[in-house]
């Protein structure tokens, strides 16, 4: 599955256009490398996303084309969400 679609389906980012812009802007890494919107994701991948001054690290647990809103959180595991740390690591 494409990275931008995964971000939307898993509801880490609510809209696919916003997910696409985050990827295209270099704010998303997949397994330590800057990822484009069309990068393929699979279970076991580690994803890092910068949201302003917030840095989130997530492990992809499962990839599904569709998922109910209440089950979206089961698609990933939050490894860390640090506010104010993105600038130090960038």
Secondary structure, 3 states (H helix, E strand, C coil): CEHHHHHHHCCCCCCHHHHHHHHHCCCEEECCEECCCCCECCCCCEEEEEECCEEEEEEECCCCCCCCHHHHHHHEEEEEEEECCHHHHC
